[in-house]
Amino acid sequence: MFGQSTPTSLATAAVPPVAGDGGAPVAAQAPAADATGAWSRRHVLDLDDFGADEIEHVLSTADAMKEVLGRRIKQVPALRGVTVVTLFYEASTRTRVSFELAAKHLAADVVNVAASSSSVTKGESLLDTAHTLRALGADILVMRHGEAGAPYVVARHVPCQVINAGDGWHAHPTQALLDLYTLRERLGTVAGRRVLILGDILHSRVARSAIWGLTRMGAEVTLCGPATLLPTGDLPWPVDVSHDLDRAILGVDAVMVLRLQRERQQAGLLPSLREYIRVYSLTSERLARAKPGALVMHPGPMNEGVEIMPDVAYGAQSVIADQVTNGVAIRMALLYLLGGGAL
Ligand code: CP
């Protein structure tokens, strides 16, 4: 199943009728692969090469996983015998813990490796580390790395399936999928919805993957922030760009706020933090200009009082906790689909 030359395909791999504690079998909710056998990928590295049908397939599979998570015993034996290793070169709470929980809910064996307490500190290279983990039995490697492209290098050279849990400024596809899932859950559909992405878009892997996913699913996306924190030139996405938050937020269905990394000011990209807060922080007054009931999203971790005010972050329109919760179902869906779900 996990051999280098054997791509997993839901077109040929049956979705097993795995029952938990009396709940409906997963197969009852999980969709079949589409007519083209869309889920034939071996790795999840970004959403740039995902079509709308494939994204919908992941989201529908997450619906089935969410049903499992609602059961008294939140475990199905779909990935029994599969070894998932999380390899994180950067700090993480949400992504790492949700992948671990996701793997456990699917009965996989899961091992967590933090680069800071591994032989990486003795100079072991990324590829040596990944080859070593494969030799120890890793089937699926979930990795976060500070360098853009690192998961692609591992996927090319190491016979493991790879899920990108965040690489440099480049991509964070599982965050984008859980964001799409949360929007779809709350709004019914993503297509035609107006989504404002606010803050440091230039340095944000979350933003890049979210933009691919949102535009593929037919959302109207506006990027808003100071000129120094926005990408320039010909953008590869059909998006609007604005520096004027009070105008850009008018009537939107959702605001996705991004974390402002304080080192951006040290790098001279912001005149002052106070100025940024004054012009770009999401306050309740600004949120009132969005569509009534508009969703407030943030991938976390938040700088409360900087890019978002606490009353907004924890207010009635916030779905930030839902995003975290949905991360488990989305990551279950991805592990399940990559693992064939029929082991
Ligand atoms: N959103 C996100 O990636 O959070 P963590 O850094 O806590 O994983």
Residues whose N, C-alpha, C, O or C-beta is under 5 A from the ligand:
A	BS01	CP	A91 S92 T93 R94 T95 R96 P299 G300 P301
